[in-house]
Amino acid sequence: MAKEQENTMNYSIHDDRVIGEVQIADEVVAIIAGLAATEVKGVASMYGNITNELVAKLGMKNLSKGVKIEVSDGKVSVDLAINMEYGYNIPEVTGAVQDRVKNAIETMTGLSVEDVNIRVAGVNLEDE
């Protein structure tokens, strides 16, 4: 028993570097996903219900509109609804959105992204 204690004397309690608990709200993960998606060329906007559209027009942006997040056991499942710009290749843009959203969430939160599901809800036509 004494030998075990001697071996543990070399163990530093600072290796864990844990001084408290960190909690990330689902809303934060949704905002990260929404911002990452809108950074992809070809995505016009996130799709939201009429209330979200009205709120956005009044200047109070809801950055998580069109995003549904489910977090369980450190794994994230993301559902996005987007409006695309006319003339862009849907499979290419949605693939880029999936990659961007996955990387953004994993980099910023440390959570593992299980899947990113995308629904193309509309196409914005250019005003001429």
N, CA, C and O of each residue as an XYZ file, in Angstrom:
512
protein
N       0.814     -1.178      0.000
C       0.000      0.000      0.000
C       0.869      1.258      0.000
O       0.555      2.239     -0.675
N       1.951      1.222      0.754
C       2.844      2.375      0.840
C       3.498      2.646     -0.515
O       3.717      3.802     -0.877
N       3.810      1.591     -1.261
C       4.419      1.776     -2.576
C       3.444      2.460     -3.531
O       3.859      3.290     -4.341
N       2.154      2.125     -3.448
C       1.157      2.771     -4.300
C       1.074      4.262     -3.973
O       0.964      5.092     -4.876
N       1.127      4.594     -2.708
C       1.064      5.998     -2.334
C       2.305      6.737     -2.817
O       2.220      7.891     -3.237
N       3.463      6.072     -2.758
C       4.673      6.722     -3.250
C       4.561      6.989     -4.744
O       4.973      8.050     -5.213
N       4.011      6.044     -5.497
C       3.852      6.238     -6.935
C       2.865      7.367     -7.234
O       3.050      8.110     -8.199
N       1.830      7.501     -6.424
C       0.850      8.544     -6.670
C       1.351      9.915     -6.254
O       0.749     10.921     -6.630
N       2.417      9.987     -5.500
C       2.947     11.279     -5.087
C       3.436     12.080     -6.295
O       3.483     13.308     -6.231
N       3.790     11.434     -7.363
C       4.267     12.118     -8.556
C       3.119     12.650     -9.421
O       3.343     13.412    -10.361
N       1.921     12.251     -9.101
C       0.756     12.672     -9.870
C       0.365     14.085     -9.488
O       0.211     14.393     -8.307
N       0.208     14.930    -10.466
C      -0.177     16.308    -10.221
C      -1.685     16.456    -10.374
O      -2.253     15.998    -11.365
N      -2.334     17.085     -9.412
C      -3.789     17.252     -9.484
C      -4.184     18.329    -10.491
O      -5.367     18.502    -10.784
N      -3.207     19.045    -11.016
C      -3.494     20.094    -11.996
C      -3.594     19.559    -13.422
O      -3.914     20.315    -14.340
N      -3.328     18.277    -13.621
C      -3.419     17.707    -14.962
C      -4.828     17.803    -15.529
O      -4.998     17.993    -16.733
N      -5.835     17.673    -14.678
C      -7.220     17.741    -15.151
C      -7.585     19.161    -15.581
O      -8.422     19.342    -16.465
N      -6.982     20.138    -14.981
C      -7.240     21.542    -15.272
C      -8.727     21.903    -15.173
O      -9.202     22.802    -15.867
N      -9.439     21.207    -14.321
C     -10.856     21.463    -14.132
C     -11.041     22.280    -12.865
O     -10.685     21.834    -11.774
N     -11.595     23.470    -13.009
C     -11.838     24.318    -11.841
C     -13.322     24.635    -11.696
O     -13.723     25.364    -10.789
N     -14.117     24.093    -12.578
C     -15.559     24.330    -12.523
C     -16.240     23.697    -13.707
O     -15.608     23.029    -14.525
N     -17.519     23.909    -13.790
C     -18.319     23.318    -14.850
C     -18.609     24.357    -15.935
O     -18.881     25.519    -15.636
N     -18.549     23.930    -17.177
C     -18.882     24.796    -18.299
C     -20.117     24.220    -18.969
O     -20.140     23.043    -19.332
N     -21.132     25.035    -19.133
C     -22.349     24.613    -19.801
C     -22.560     25.493    -21.020
O     -22.393     26.711    -20.963
N     -22.930     24.858    -22.121
C     -23.195     25.588    -23.365
C     -24.668     25.417    -23.690
O     -25.142     24.291    -23.840
N     -25.392     26.510    -23.799
C     -26.820     26.459    -24.104
C     -27.033     26.009    -25.543
O     -26.227     26.307    -26.425
N     -28.126     25.287    -25.769
C     -28.468     24.849    -27.114
C     -28.586     26.035    -28.063
O     -28.242     25.932    -29.241
N     -29.073     27.156    -27.549
C     -29.223     28.370    -28.355
C     -27.871     28.840    -28.899
O     -27.793     29.326    -30.028
N     -26.820     28.699    -28.112
C     -25.476     29.094    -28.550
C     -25.019     28.197    -29.700
O     -24.461     28.680    -30.685
N     -25.253     26.909    -29.574
C     -24.879     25.968    -30.635
C     -25.683     26.274    -31.899
O     -25.154     26.196    -33.007
N     -26.955     26.621    -31.734
C     -27.804     26.966    -32.881
C     -27.308     28.232    -33.576
O     -27.316     28.310    -34.804
N     -26.880     29.215    -32.799
C     -26.357     30.454    -33.377
C     -25.072     30.180    -34.154
O     -24.882     30.705    -35.251
N     -24.197     29.362    -33.588
C     -22.960     28.995    -34.290
C     -23.290     28.325    -35.616
O     -22.684     28.639    -36.641
N     -24.248     27.405    -35.601
C     -24.642     26.687    -36.821
C     -25.236     27.649    -37.850
O     -24.901     27.575    -39.032
N     -26.107     28.542    -37.410
C     -26.737     29.490    -38.327
C     -25.741     30.443    -38.959
O     -25.802     30.706    -40.160
N     -24.822     30.960    -38.151
C     -23.807     31.871    -38.690
C     -22.885     31.149    -39.670
O     -22.542     31.689    -40.722
N     -22.486     29.932    -39.323
C     -21.608     29.166    -40.209
C     -22.292     28.878    -41.534
O     -21.661     28.960    -42.588
N     -23.566     28.545    -41.493
C     -24.304     28.233    -42.722
C     -24.415     29.445    -43.636
O     -24.259     29.323    -44.851
N     -24.682     30.611    -43.063
C     -24.864     31.802    -43.895
C     -23.546     32.335    -44.456
O     -23.561     33.199    -45.333
N     -22.409     31.838    -43.971
C     -21.117     32.244    -44.521
C     -20.811     31.551    -45.843
O     -19.898     31.967    -46.557
N     -21.551     30.509    -46.178
C     -21.301     29.752    -47.406
C     -21.917     30.493    -48.594
O     -23.080     30.896    -48.551
N     -21.127     30.665    -49.648
C     -21.607     31.345    -50.848
C     -22.711     30.515    -51.494
O     -22.537     29.321    -51.738
N     -23.834     31.146    -51.767
C     -24.984     30.468    -52.344
C     -26.135     30.362    -51.361
O     -27.273     30.114    -51.759
N     -25.845     30.549    -50.068
C     -26.896     30.558    -49.055
C     -27.363     32.000    -48.895
O     -26.593     32.880    -48.512
N     -28.648     32.223    -49.198
C     -29.199     33.578    -49.099
C     -29.496     33.933    -47.648
O     -29.168     35.028    -47.190
N     -30.117     33.003    -46.928
C     -30.492     33.252    -45.535
C     -30.953     31.955    -44.903
O     -31.125     30.934    -45.568
N     -31.145     32.029    -43.603
C     -31.771     30.919    -42.902
C     -33.271     31.073    -43.082
O     -33.781     32.191    -43.158
N     -33.971     29.965    -43.149
C     -35.414     29.999    -43.302
C     -36.055     30.021    -41.932
O     -35.702     29.224    -41.062
N     -36.997     30.929    -41.735
C     -37.688     31.001    -40.451
C     -39.166     31.185    -40.669
O     -39.612     31.474    -41.780
N     -39.920     31.018    -39.611
C     -41.360     31.218    -39.745
C     -41.669     32.697    -39.876
O     -40.762     33.523    -39.778
N     -42.903     33.045    -40.091
C     -43.286     34.429    -40.346
C     -42.935     35.338    -39.169
O     -42.568     36.496    -39.369
N     -43.044     34.830    -37.964
C     -42.694     35.633    -36.790
C     -41.208     35.968    -36.789
O     -40.826     37.104    -36.508
N     -40.372     34.986    -37.101
C     -38.930     35.242    -37.148
C     -38.587     36.238    -38.249
O     -37.708     37.081    -38.068
N     -39.267     36.151    -39.383
C     -39.006     37.087    -40.477
C     -39.392     38.508    -40.050
O     -38.667     39.460    -40.343
N     -40.517     38.654    -39.367
C     -40.971     39.959    -38.904
C     -39.996     40.537    -37.876
O     -39.666     41.722    -37.926
N     -39.543     39.708    -36.958
C     -38.574     40.148    -35.944
C     -37.292     40.615    -36.614
O     -36.721     41.629    -36.210
N     -36.827     39.891    -37.637
C     -35.605     40.270    -38.342
C     -35.777     41.609    -39.053
O     -34.851     42.420    -39.072
N     -36.943     41.849    -39.634
C     -37.184     43.110    -40.335
C     -37.233     44.293    -39.369
O     -36.925     45.425    -39.743
N     -37.617     44.024    -38.144
C     -37.659     45.088    -37.140
C     -36.290     45.367    -36.539
O     -36.149     46.246    -35.689
N     -35.275     44.618    -36.980
C     -33.918     44.881    -36.526
C     -33.457     44.016    -35.370
O     -32.330     44.172    -34.901
N     -34.291     43.115    -34.904
C     -33.908     42.237    -33.799
C     -33.636     40.856    -34.379
O     -34.503     39.983    -34.361
N     -32.436     40.668    -34.890
C     -32.108     39.415    -35.558
C     -32.154     38.228    -34.611
O     -31.617     38.273    -33.504
N     -32.798     37.179    -35.060
C     -32.785     35.916    -34.338
C     -31.811     35.027    -35.096
O     -32.170     34.425    -36.108
N     -30.584     34.948    -34.608
C     -29.518     34.267    -35.339
C     -29.676     32.757    -35.392
O     -28.944     32.083    -36.115
N     -30.620     32.221    -34.636
C     -30.794     30.778    -34.636
C     -32.031     30.348    -35.406
O     -32.412     29.179    -35.341
N     -32.665     31.255    -36.131
C     -33.869     30.868    -36.868
C     -33.506     29.859    -37.951
O     -32.442     29.944    -38.564
N     -34.391     28.918    -38.174
C     -34.143     27.883    -39.168
C     -33.195     26.801    -38.698
O     -32.764     25.968    -39.495
N     -32.860     26.797    -37.398
C     -31.913     25.823    -36.862
C     -32.566     25.075    -35.698
O     -33.135     25.681    -34.790
N     -32.469     23.762    -35.747
C     -32.926     22.933    -34.635
C     -31.743     22.101    -34.168
O     -31.078     21.449    -34.973
N     -31.484     22.125    -32.878
C     -30.332     21.439    -32.291
C     -30.818     20.405    -31.281
O     -31.717     20.671    -30.482
N     -30.214     19.233    -31.330
C     -30.432     18.228    -30.297
C     -29.059     17.788    -29.804
O     -28.224     17.330    -30.583
N     -28.838     17.932    -28.509
C     -27.562     17.536    -27.902
C     -27.826     16.424    -26.906
O     -28.638     16.576    -25.994
N     -27.134     15.300    -27.084
C     -27.241     14.216    -26.104
C     -25.910     13.491    -26.029
O     -25.325     13.127    -27.049
N     -25.443     13.288    -24.814
C     -24.180     12.594    -24.553
C     -23.001     13.211    -25.296
O     -22.129     12.490    -25.783
N     -22.967     14.531    -25.385
C     -21.862     15.215    -26.040
C     -21.883     15.150    -27.555
O     -20.925     15.569    -28.204
N     -22.970     14.629    -28.134
C     -23.099     14.554    -29.592
C     -24.230     15.467    -30.040
O     -25.290     15.518    -29.417
N     -23.988     16.183    -31.124
C     -24.937     17.168    -31.613
C     -25.547     16.701    -32.932
O     -24.855     16.208    -33.823
N     -26.854     16.869    -33.027
C     -27.567     16.642    -34.278
C     -28.164     17.984    -34.689
O     -28.856     18.624    -33.898
N     -27.897     18.409    -35.919
C     -28.311     19.732    -36.388
C     -29.265     19.574    -37.566
O     -28.994     18.816    -38.498
N     -30.379     20.293    -37.518
C     -31.313     20.387    -38.636
C     -31.375     21.848    -39.052
O     -31.690     22.718    -38.240
N     -31.073     22.115    -40.319
C     -31.073     23.481    -40.840
C     -32.106     23.621    -41.950
O     -32.315     22.692    -42.731
N     -32.747     24.772    -42.019
C     -33.613     25.126    -43.140
C     -33.044     26.407    -43.738
O     -32.931     27.424    -43.054
N     -32.688     26.352    -45.015
C     -32.031     27.499    -45.645
C     -32.771     27.959    -46.896
O     -33.501     27.195    -47.527
N     -32.562     29.229    -47.235
C     -32.965     29.785    -48.524
C     -31.700     29.928    -49.344
O     -30.696     30.453    -48.862
N     -31.745     29.462    -50.585
C     -30.565     29.545    -51.448
C     -30.719     30.642    -52.477
O     -31.828     31.061    -52.808
N     -29.595     31.093    -52.973
C     -29.579     32.032    -54.099
C     -29.818     31.246    -55.381
O     -29.354     30.114    -55.517
N     -30.531     31.837    -56.306
C     -30.795     31.193    -57.587
C     -29.494     31.043    -58.379
O     -28.659     31.948    -58.387
N     -29.329     29.903    -59.038
C     -28.192     29.685    -59.921
C     -27.057     28.874    -59.304
O     -26.103     28.535    -60.004
N     -27.132     28.558    -58.033
C     -26.082     27.771    -57.382
C     -26.442     26.293    -57.384
O     -27.617     25.924    -57.357
N     -25.419     25.459    -57.416
C     -25.598     24.013    -57.406
C     -25.971     23.572    -55.985
O     -25.193     23.738    -55.046
N     -27.168     23.012    -55.849
C     -27.670     22.654    -54.517
C     -26.792     21.615    -53.823
O     -26.439     21.822    -52.662
N     -26.418     20.501    -54.475
C     -25.563     19.532    -53.765
C     -24.218     20.107    -53.325
O     -23.735     19.770    -52.244
N     -23.605     20.964    -54.137
C     -22.321     21.566    -53.763
C     -22.470     22.513    -52.577
O     -21.676     22.467    -51.637
N     -23.486     23.370    -52.621
C     -23.685     24.348    -51.555
C     -24.056     23.652    -50.252
O     -23.516     23.985    -49.197
N     -24.967     22.693    -50.314
C     -25.377     22.019    -49.079
C     -24.237     21.182    -48.494
O     -24.125     21.061    -47.275
N     -23.401     20.611    -49.342
C     -22.226     19.889    -48.846
C     -21.266     20.819    -48.140
O     -20.702     20.473    -47.103
N     -21.080     22.015    -48.709
C     -20.208     23.015    -48.084
C     -20.801     23.493    -46.759
O     -20.072     23.720    -45.793
N     -22.128     23.643    -46.718
C     -22.791     24.053    -45.481
C     -22.590     22.994    -44.401
O     -22.284     23.323    -43.255
N     -22.763     21.724    -44.764
C     -22.572     20.646    -43.790
C     -21.162     20.664    -43.217
O     -20.977     20.549    -42.005
N     -20.175     20.808    -44.082
C     -18.779     20.850    -43.623
C     -18.520     22.055    -42.726
O     -17.902     21.920    -41.670
N     -18.986     23.228    -43.137
C     -18.739     24.467    -42.390
C     -19.398     24.411    -41.019
O     -18.788     24.783    -40.017
N     -20.656     23.940    -40.973
C     -21.382     23.877    -39.705
C     -20.722     22.876    -38.764
O     -20.530     23.169    -37.584
N     -20.376     21.702    -39.276
C     -19.727     20.669    -38.461
C     -18.417     21.193    -37.878
O     -18.170     21.060    -36.679
N     -17.586     21.783    -38.719
C     -16.294     22.304    -38.257
C     -16.459     23.429    -37.238
O     -15.729     23.477    -36.248
N     -17.402     24.323    -37.468
C     -17.603     25.454    -36.561
C     -18.043     24.978    -35.183
O     -17.511     25.433    -34.170
N     -19.002     24.075    -35.137
C     -19.497     23.595    -33.845
C     -18.412     22.820    -33.105
O     -18.201     23.031    -31.911
N     -17.725     21.926    -33.810
C     -16.701     21.121    -33.154
C     -15.530     21.973    -32.674
O     -14.988     21.733    -31.596
N     -15.142     22.961    -33.467
C     -14.016     23.824    -33.093
C     -14.368     24.722    -31.913
O     -13.564     24.876    -30.994
N     -15.547     25.309    -31.927
C     -15.901     26.299    -30.911
C     -16.406     25.689    -29.610
O     -16.235     26.288    -28.548
N     -17.026     24.504    -29.668
C     -17.632     23.939    -28.460
C     -16.942     22.682    -27.948
O     -17.062     22.354    -26.768
N     -16.222     21.975    -28.812
C     -15.624     20.715    -28.410
C     -16.599     19.554    -28.462
O     -16.224     18.416    -28.179
N     -17.856     19.830    -28.825
C     -18.852     18.771    -28.965
C     -18.638     18.046    -30.286
O     -18.080     18.614    -31.225
N     -19.068     16.820    -30.360
C     -18.958     16.031    -31.581
C     -20.263     16.147    -32.371
O     -21.345     15.944    -31.820
N     -20.160     16.472    -33.653
C     -21.349     16.604    -34.497
C     -21.635     15.261    -35.144
O     -20.819     14.723    -35.892
N     -22.810     14.735    -34.839
C     -23.217     13.442    -35.359
C     -23.745     13.567    -36.791
O     -23.368     12.788    -37.666
N     -24.626     14.560    -37.025
C     -25.130     14.785    -38.378
C     -25.615     16.219    -38.548
O     -26.006     16.886    -37.590
N     -25.576     16.672    -39.806
C     -26.081     17.984    -40.180
C     -27.059     17.757    -41.328
O     -26.659     17.463    -42.454
N     -28.345     17.898    -41.023
C     -29.400     17.699    -42.019
C     -29.857     19.055    -42.534
O     -30.087     19.982    -41.758
N     -29.986     19.161    -43.853
C     -30.344     20.440    -44.466
C     -31.611     20.292    -45.286
O     -31.780     19.337    -46.044
N     -32.504     21.273    -45.111
C     -33.711     21.354    -45.934
C     -33.642     22.676    -46.693
O     -33.592     23.748    -46.090
N     -33.641     22.587    -48.005
C     -33.672     23.794    -48.828
C     -35.141     24.210    -48.894
O     -35.955     23.551    -49.542
N     -35.468     25.309    -48.216
C     -36.855     25.728    -48.062
C     -37.284     26.739    -49.113
O     -38.479     26.944    -49.331
N     -36.320     27.368    -49.762
C     -36.680     28.369    -50.753
C     -35.486     28.778    -51.593
O     -34.335     28.470    -51.280
N     -35.802     29.488    -52.682
C     -34.770     30.009    -53.574
C     -35.035     31.483    -53.773
O     -36.136     31.870    -54.162
N     -34.041     32.308    -53.511
C     -34.165     33.753    -53.733
C     -33.815     34.063    -55.175
O     -32.739     33.709    -55.656
N     -34.731     34.726    -55.858
C     -34.490     35.144    -57.236
C     -33.875     36.524    -57.227
O     -34.218     37.364    -56.396
N     -32.966     36.753    -58.153
C     -32.312     38.066    -58.235
C     -33.300     39.103    -58.717
O     -34.090     38.843    -59.626
N     -33.259     40.294    -58.104
C     -34.094     41.413    -58.555
C     -33.391     42.087    -59.720
O     -32.207     42.417    -59.645
N     -34.139     42.286    -60.798
C     -33.535     42.935    -61.969
C     -34.142     44.279    -62.188
O     -33.765     44.982    -63.126
